[in-house]
Amino acid sequence: MDSVVTVQYRQRMVRYTDAIKRTDDEMSKSERTRGGILVAAARLFRHEGYNATTMRDIAQVSGIEAGSIYYHFQSKDQILSEVLDIGVRQLYEKVSEIVRSTKGDSHDFRKTFALLIETHLTYLLTDSDFTSANIRNYPMLSDEARAPHRELRAAYARVWSCFLNNAKNAGHLRVDISVAAIRQFILSAMNWTVEWYDVDRYPVHVLAERMSKLILDGMCSRHMVVTTGLKTNAANSVDIPDPIGKAEKTRAEILIAAARVLRDNGYKATTLRQIADEAEMKAGSVYYHFKSKEAIVDEVLNAGLSDLLTGVSAAVQEFEPPYDHHARIATAIWTHLDFLFKASEFTSANIRSYGMLPNSFRERHRGIRHEYGRLWDRILREAQDDGAIRSDIKIVPLRQVMLGALNWTVEWFDPNEPAKDGYLSLPEFSGMLIKLLLEGVCSREATPYTEHETAN
């Protein structure tokens, strides 16, 4: 017997498929108004976030009276659910069509892979506010709100898994890493682009081409990479002084509690009461140490970036010239993940909440984010200058794609998950990502890129 979720999913499929087939003239005024509300909501959810958007905002953008919106939707939650559904459905149907049309044609693996990358990125970044709204808001939803969308998201994942399994069976993909992990790695690299992509810098097709090359063959000029000089204890060498005195200890406890709440709920949904409850104190006591929620969040965000910058800087400083560039890059990746999952709760809070922060917060922390970016640019550029990184990939997009693949892991990897089949510990997980970023997803026997390829 089908589950309730499955039945609801099929009902949506029928309704949206019928709507797509009908022209604007064939739709009633009510249906057009409803569609306009969803379009407006998708745009607002994409750029402002679900929690920051009100029903009045949606009504205003869609050009109707605030009270009229309730004639079409019972609540903002219902609107969000439909926006999320449309966002994945559009992408799922297009990618499924591409995979079906190329099934059995193993000779065009790279061409098809590049087309899938470009399709995902096009929907995500330029063509669909619905897809972008889904990617940006889904991570902050409760389990209850996610439930109706799990089946469709799983169906999209299965399309990618089918394509990658066929590629693996045809000898195109490496055999030492599971298809599930490769799929997650690919989708992570693409999904984080919503946080940094700038359409004015380069068009999506250029981004897609660069990303496809990097994912397939990795960043290194040799197809097989040795990282024997990896320094895995670098992050633990960063000294963070213990707070002195009762007031300072209480203040530190509040910040740690705020980091946990911010990481799990996002900025808008985080309240002082939640922070106080997490810190096991009365809400009024928090005001003794901080003037507002904004002041607390500001310190949490700054601490997260400062920890990350300090940790990775310390890790790479342990290397002396002439550098073992592959081990140096691997150590920096390892340290980034260590801070993201273990060494600093502030770092994971920063990464998870950044996408939906008000612009005022972003501006205050833009300087240190750029400093961290410049650190990675220097590490990668020095490796490229010495021939350790392929010359046909530009440094800035390389860094953005690489950090995106790392940062999005907070949405799907849990280092505290109980042991089970396919489970990876954090060290094993970090080692896997290092392999994929340095060497790519392709089989060792597959033909790697050639140095004479023209750089974009």
C-alpha positions as CSV (number, residue, x, y, z in Angstrom):
1,M,0.0,0.0,0.0
2,D,1.3,3.5,-0.9
3,S,2.2,5.8,1.9
4,V,0.4,9.1,2.5
5,V,3.4,10.9,1.3
6,T,3.5,8.9,-1.9
7,V,-0.2,9.6,-2.6
8,Q,0.3,13.3,-2.0
9,Y,3.3,13.3,-4.2
10,R,1.3,11.7,-7.1
11,Q,-1.6,14.1,-6.7
12,R,0.8,17.0,-7.0
13,M,2.4,15.5,-10.1
14,V,-1.0,15.3,-11.8
15,R,-2.0,18.8,-10.8
16,Y,1.3,20.4,-11.9
17,T,1.5,18.4,-15.1
18,D,-2.0,19.5,-16.1
19,A,-1.2,23.1,-15.3
20,I,2.0,23.0,-17.4
21,K,0.1,21.7,-20.5
22,R,-2.4,24.6,-20.4
23,T,-1.8,28.0,-21.9
24,D,-2.3,31.2,-20.0
25,D,-5.5,31.9,-21.9
26,E,-6.9,28.5,-20.9
27,M,-6.3,29.1,-17.2
28,S,-8.9,30.8,-15.1
29,K,-8.3,34.2,-13.4
30,S,-8.0,32.3,-10.1
31,E,-5.4,29.9,-11.4
32,R,-3.4,32.8,-12.9
33,T,-3.5,34.6,-9.6
34,R,-2.5,31.5,-7.7
35,G,0.5,31.0,-10.1
36,G,1.5,34.7,-9.6
37,I,1.5,34.2,-5.9
38,L,3.8,31.2,-6.2
39,V,6.2,33.1,-8.5
40,A,6.3,36.0,-6.1
41,A,6.9,33.8,-3.1
42,A,9.6,31.8,-4.9
43,R,11.5,35.1,-5.6
44,L,11.1,36.3,-2.0
45,F,12.1,32.9,-0.5
46,R,15.1,32.8,-2.8
47,H,16.5,36.3,-1.9
48,E,15.1,37.0,1.5
49,G,14.5,33.6,3.0
50,Y,11.3,31.9,4.2
51,N,11.5,33.2,7.8
52,A,12.1,36.8,6.7
53,T,9.2,36.8,4.2
54,T,5.6,37.6,5.3
55,M,2.3,36.9,3.6
56,R,1.9,40.7,3.2
57,D,5.2,40.7,1.3
58,I,4.1,38.0,-1.0
59,A,0.8,39.7,-1.7
60,Q,2.5,43.0,-2.4
61,V,4.9,41.5,-4.9
62,S,2.2,39.5,-6.6
63,G,0.0,42.6,-6.9
64,I,-3.0,41.6,-4.8
65,E,-4.6,42.7,-1.6
66,A,-3.0,41.2,1.5
67,G,-6.3,39.5,2.6
68,S,-6.9,38.1,-0.8
69,I,-3.9,35.7,-0.6
70,Y,-5.8,33.6,1.9
71,Y,-8.5,32.8,-0.8
72,H,-5.8,30.8,-2.6
73,F,-3.5,29.5,0.2
74,Q,-4.3,28.8,3.9
75,S,-0.8,29.7,5.1
76,K,2.7,30.6,4.3
77,D,3.7,27.0,5.0
78,Q,1.4,25.8,2.2
79,I,2.9,28.3,-0.2
80,L,6.4,27.2,0.8
81,S,5.6,23.6,0.3
82,E,4.3,24.2,-3.2
83,V,7.3,26.4,-4.1
84,L,9.7,23.7,-2.9
85,D,7.9,21.0,-4.8
86,I,7.9,23.0,-8.1
87,G,11.6,23.8,-7.6
88,V,12.7,20.1,-7.5
89,R,10.1,18.9,-10.0
90,Q,11.3,21.3,-12.8
91,L,14.9,20.1,-12.3
92,Y,14.0,16.4,-11.9
93,E,12.0,16.3,-15.1
94,K,14.7,18.0,-17.2
95,V,17.6,15.9,-15.9
96,S,15.5,12.7,-16.2
97,E,14.9,13.5,-19.8
98,I,18.6,14.0,-20.5
99,V,19.6,10.8,-18.8
100,R,16.9,8.8,-20.6
101,S,17.9,10.2,-24.0
102,T,21.5,9.2,-23.5
103,K,21.0,5.8,-21.7
104,G,23.3,3.2,-23.2
105,D,25.5,5.7,-25.0
106,S,28.6,5.3,-22.9
107,H,30.9,7.0,-25.4
108,D,29.4,10.4,-24.7
109,F,29.8,10.2,-20.9
110,R,31.8,13.5,-20.6
111,K,29.5,15.4,-22.9
112,T,26.4,14.2,-21.0
113,F,28.0,14.9,-17.7
114,A,28.7,18.5,-18.7
115,L,25.1,18.9,-19.9
116,L,23.8,17.6,-16.6
117,I,26.0,20.1,-14.7
118,E,24.9,23.0,-16.9
119,T,21.3,22.0,-16.6
120,H,21.4,21.9,-12.8
121,L,23.3,25.2,-12.5
122,T,21.0,26.9,-15.0
123,Y,17.9,26.1,-13.1
124,L,19.5,26.9,-9.8
125,L,21.2,30.2,-10.7
126,T,19.2,31.9,-13.5
127,D,16.1,30.1,-14.8
128,S,14.2,29.1,-11.7
129,D,13.5,31.1,-8.5
130,F,11.7,27.9,-7.4
131,T,14.8,25.7,-7.6
132,S,17.0,28.3,-5.9
133,A,14.4,28.9,-3.2
134,N,14.4,25.1,-2.5
135,I,18.1,24.8,-2.2
136,R,18.4,27.9,0.1
137,N,15.5,27.2,2.4
138,Y,15.3,23.4,2.7
139,P,18.2,22.9,5.1
140,M,16.6,25.1,7.7
141,L,13.2,23.3,7.7
142,S,12.0,21.0,10.4
143,D,11.7,17.3,9.8
144,E,7.9,17.7,9.6
145,A,8.2,20.3,6.9
146,R,10.7,18.3,4.9
147,A,8.7,15.1,5.0
148,P,6.4,15.8,2.0
149,H,9.5,16.6,-0.2
150,R,11.8,13.7,0.6
151,E,10.4,11.4,-2.0
152,L,10.9,13.8,-4.9
153,R,14.3,14.8,-3.7
154,A,15.2,11.1,-3.4
155,A,13.9,10.5,-7.0
156,Y,16.2,13.3,-8.2
157,A,19.1,11.7,-6.4
158,R,18.3,8.3,-8.0
159,V,18.4,9.9,-11.5
160,W,22.0,11.0,-10.8
161,S,22.8,7.6,-9.2
162,C,21.5,5.8,-12.3
163,F,23.6,7.9,-14.6
164,L,26.8,7.5,-12.4
165,N,26.2,3.8,-11.9
166,N,26.1,3.3,-15.7
167,A,29.2,5.4,-16.1
168,K,31.0,3.3,-13.4
169,N,30.0,0.0,-15.0
170,A,31.3,1.4,-18.3
171,G,34.7,2.1,-16.7
172,H,34.4,5.9,-16.6
173,L,34.3,6.4,-12.8
174,R,36.8,5.4,-10.1
175,V,35.9,2.3,-8.2
176,D,37.4,3.1,-4.8
177,I,34.6,5.6,-3.8
178,S,30.9,4.8,-3.8
179,V,28.5,6.2,-6.3
180,A,26.4,7.7,-3.5
181,A,29.4,9.6,-2.2
182,I,30.4,10.8,-5.7
183,R,26.8,12.0,-6.3
184,Q,26.7,13.9,-3.0
185,F,30.1,15.5,-3.8
186,I,28.8,16.7,-7.2
187,L,25.6,18.1,-6.0
188,S,27.3,19.8,-3.1
189,A,29.7,21.6,-5.4
190,M,26.8,22.8,-7.5
191,N,24.3,23.7,-4.7
192,W,26.7,26.0,-2.8
193,T,27.0,28.2,-5.9
194,V,23.8,30.0,-4.8
195,E,25.9,31.6,-2.1
196,W,28.6,33.1,-4.4
197,Y,27.7,33.0,-8.0
198,D,27.8,36.3,-9.8
199,V,26.1,36.4,-13.2
200,D,28.0,39.5,-14.1
201,R,31.4,37.8,-13.7
202,Y,30.8,34.9,-16.1
203,P,27.8,33.2,-17.6
204,V,26.5,29.9,-16.3
205,H,27.7,27.9,-19.3
206,V,31.3,29.0,-18.5
207,L,30.9,28.1,-14.8
208,A,29.5,24.8,-15.8
209,E,32.4,24.0,-18.2
210,R,35.0,24.8,-15.5
211,M,33.1,22.9,-12.8
212,S,32.7,19.9,-15.0
213,K,36.5,19.7,-15.8
214,L,37.3,20.1,-12.1
215,I,34.9,17.4,-10.9
216,L,35.8,14.9,-13.6
217,D,39.6,15.1,-13.4
218,G,40.4,17.0,-10.2
219,M,42.7,20.0,-9.7
220,C,46.1,18.4,-10.0
221,S,48.3,18.1,-13.0
222,R,49.0,14.4,-12.2
223,H,46.1,12.0,-12.3
224,M,47.4,10.0,-9.3
225,V,48.3,12.1,-6.3
226,V,50.4,11.2,-3.2
227,T,49.7,13.2,0.0
228,T,52.1,11.5,2.3
229,G,53.0,14.8,4.0
230,L,49.5,15.4,5.2
231,K,49.5,17.0,8.7
232,T,46.2,15.9,10.2
233,N,46.8,17.3,13.7
234,A,47.1,20.9,12.5
235,A,43.7,22.1,13.6
236,N,44.2,20.9,17.1
237,S,47.4,22.9,17.4
238,V,45.4,26.2,17.5
239,D,45.3,27.5,21.0
240,I,41.9,28.9,22.2
241,P,42.3,30.4,25.6
242,D,39.8,29.3,28.3
243,P,37.6,32.1,29.7
244,I,38.7,33.5,33.0
245,G,36.1,34.5,35.7
246,K,32.4,33.6,36.2
247,A,31.1,36.4,33.9
248,E,33.4,35.5,31.0
249,K,32.6,31.8,31.4
250,T,28.8,32.6,31.3
251,R,29.4,34.8,28.3
252,A,31.2,32.0,26.5
253,E,28.4,29.5,27.3
254,I,25.9,31.9,25.8
255,L,27.9,32.2,22.6
256,I,28.3,28.4,22.3
257,A,24.5,27.9,22.9
258,A,23.8,30.6,20.3
259,A,26.1,28.9,17.8
260,R,24.1,25.6,18.2
261,V,20.7,27.3,17.9
262,L,21.9,29.4,14.9
263,R,23.4,26.3,13.2
264,D,20.2,24.3,13.6
265,N,17.5,27.0,13.0
266,G,19.0,29.8,11.0
267,Y,19.2,33.5,11.8
268,K,15.5,34.6,11.6
269,A,14.2,31.6,13.6
270,T,16.7,32.0,16.4
271,T,15.4,33.8,19.4
272,L,17.0,35.0,22.7
273,R,14.7,32.6,24.6
274,Q,16.0,29.7,22.5
275,I,19.5,30.7,23.2
276,A,18.8,31.1,26.9
277,D,17.1,27.6,27.0
278,E,20.1,26.1,25.3
279,A,22.5,27.8,27.8
280,E,20.2,26.6,30.6
281,M,19.6,30.1,32.0
282,K,16.8,32.6,32.2
283,A,16.2,34.8,29.2
284,G,16.6,38.0,31.2
285,S,20.0,36.9,32.3
286,V,21.3,36.9,28.7
287,Y,20.8,40.7,28.6
288,Y,23.3,41.2,31.4
289,H,26.0,40.0,28.9
290,F,24.6,41.0,25.5
291,K,22.4,43.9,24.4
292,S,20.5,42.0,21.8
293,K,20.3,38.8,19.7
294,E,22.1,40.7,16.9
295,A,25.1,41.3,19.2
296,I,25.3,37.6,20.1
297,V,25.0,36.5,16.5
298,D,27.6,39.0,15.4
299,E,30.2,37.5,17.8
300,V,29.3,34.0,16.8
301,L,29.7,34.7,13.1
302,N,33.0,36.5,13.7
303,A,34.3,33.7,15.9
304,G,33.5,31.1,13.3
305,L,35.4,32.9,10.5
306,S,38.3,33.8,12.8
307,D,38.6,30.2,14.0
308,L,38.7,28.9,10.4
309,L,41.2,31.5,9.2
310,T,43.5,31.0,12.2
311,G,43.3,27.2,11.9
312,V,44.0,26.8,8.2
313,S,46.7,29.5,8.4
314,A,48.4,27.6,11.2
315,A,48.1,24.3,9.3
316,V,49.7,25.6,6.1
317,Q,52.5,27.5,7.9
318,E,53.8,24.1,9.1
319,F,55.1,23.6,5.5
320,E,58.3,25.0,4.4
321,P,59.5,25.7,0.8
322,P,60.0,23.9,-1.5
323,Y,56.4,22.9,-0.8
324,D,54.8,19.5,-1.1
325,H,51.9,21.3,-2.7
326,H,49.5,18.3,-2.8
327,A,50.1,17.5,0.9
328,R,49.8,21.2,1.7
329,I,46.4,21.5,-0.1
330,A,45.2,18.3,1.5
331,T,46.1,19.5,5.0
332,A,44.2,22.8,4.4
333,I,41.2,20.8,3.2
334,W,41.4,18.5,6.2
335,T,41.7,21.4,8.6
336,H,38.7,23.2,7.0
337,L,36.6,20.1,7.5
338,D,37.9,19.6,11.1
339,F,36.7,23.1,12.0
340,L,33.4,22.7,10.2
341,F,32.5,19.5,12.0
342,K,34.6,19.3,15.2
343,A,37.0,22.0,16.3
344,S,34.5,24.9,16.2
345,E,30.8,25.1,16.6
346,F,31.0,28.7,15.6
347,T,32.3,27.7,12.1
348,S,29.4,25.4,11.3
349,A,27.0,28.0,12.6
350,N,28.5,30.6,10.3
351,I,28.5,28.3,7.2
352,R,24.9,27.1,7.7
353,S,23.3,30.4,8.4
354,Y,25.3,32.7,6.1
355,G,23.0,32.4,3.1
356,M,20.0,33.9,4.9
357,L,21.8,36.6,6.9
358,P,20.7,40.2,6.5
359,N,23.0,42.2,4.3
360,S,24.1,44.3,7.3
361,F,25.6,41.2,8.9
362,R,27.2,40.1,5.7
363,E,28.9,43.4,5.2
364,R,30.4,43.4,8.7
365,H,32.0,40.0,8.0
366,R,32.9,40.4,4.4
367,G,36.4,41.5,5.1
368,I,37.4,38.4,7.0
369,R,35.6,36.1,4.5
370,H,37.7,37.8,1.7
371,E,40.8,37.3,3.8
372,Y,40.1,33.6,4.0
373,G,39.5,33.5,0.3
374,R,42.8,35.2,-0.3
375,L,44.6,32.6,1.9
376,W,43.3,29.8,-0.3
377,D,44.0,31.7,-3.5
378,R,47.7,32.0,-2.4
379,I,47.9,28.3,-1.5
380,L,46.4,27.3,-4.9
381,R,48.3,29.9,-7.0
382,E,51.7,28.9,-5.6
383,A,50.8,25.2,-6.4
384,Q,49.8,26.2,-9.9
385,D,53.0,28.3,-10.4
386,D,55.0,25.2,-9.5
387,G,53.1,23.0,-11.9
388,A,51.3,21.0,-9.1
389,I,47.8,22.2,-10.2
390,R,46.6,22.0,-13.8
391,S,47.0,25.2,-15.7
392,D,43.6,25.3,-17.5
393,I,41.6,26.1,-14.4
394,K,41.4,29.7,-13.0
395,I,42.2,30.0,-9.3
396,V,39.2,32.0,-8.1
397,P,36.5,29.7,-9.5
398,L,38.6,26.7,-8.5
399,R,38.6,28.0,-4.9
400,Q,34.9,28.8,-4.9
401,V,33.9,25.4,-6.3
402,M,36.2,23.6,-3.9
403,L,35.0,25.5,-0.8
404,G,31.5,25.1,-1.9
405,A,31.9,21.3,-2.1
406,L,33.3,21.3,1.4
407,N,30.8,23.7,3.0
408,W,27.7,22.0,1.7
409,T,28.8,18.8,3.5
410,V,27.2,20.2,6.6
411,E,23.8,19.5,5.0
412,W,24.4,15.8,4.5
413,F,27.3,14.4,6.5
414,D,27.0,13.6,10.2
415,P,30.3,12.7,11.9
416,N,28.4,11.5,15.0
417,E,26.1,9.1,13.0
418,P,26.1,5.5,14.5
419,A,28.2,3.0,12.7
420,K,26.4,1.3,9.8
421,D,27.1,0.0,6.3
422,G,28.7,2.7,4.3
423,Y,29.4,5.0,7.3
424,L,32.5,7.1,7.2
425,S,34.3,8.6,10.2
426,L,35.3,12.2,9.8
427,P,39.0,11.3,9.0
428,E,37.8,8.8,6.4
429,F,35.3,11.3,5.0
430,S,38.0,14.0,4.8
431,G,40.3,11.6,3.0
432,M,37.6,10.8,0.5
433,L,36.9,14.5,-0.3
434,I,40.7,15.2,-0.6
435,K,40.9,12.4,-3.2
436,L,37.9,13.7,-5.2
437,L,39.1,17.3,-5.2
438,L,42.7,16.5,-6.1
439,E,42.1,13.6,-8.5
440,G,38.5,13.9,-9.7
441,V,35.8,11.3,-10.0
442,C,37.1,9.6,-13.1
443,S,38.7,6.2,-13.3
444,R,42.5,6.1,-13.3
445,E,42.3,4.3,-16.6
446,A,40.1,7.1,-18.1
447,T,41.9,9.7,-20.2
448,P,42.7,12.7,-18.1
449,Y,42.7,16.3,-19.3
450,T,45.6,17.4,-21.5
451,E,47.8,20.4,-20.7
452,H,47.3,22.0,-24.2
453,E,43.6,22.6,-23.4
454,T,42.9,26.3,-23.6
455,A,42.1,28.0,-20.3
456,N,38.9,30.0,-20.2
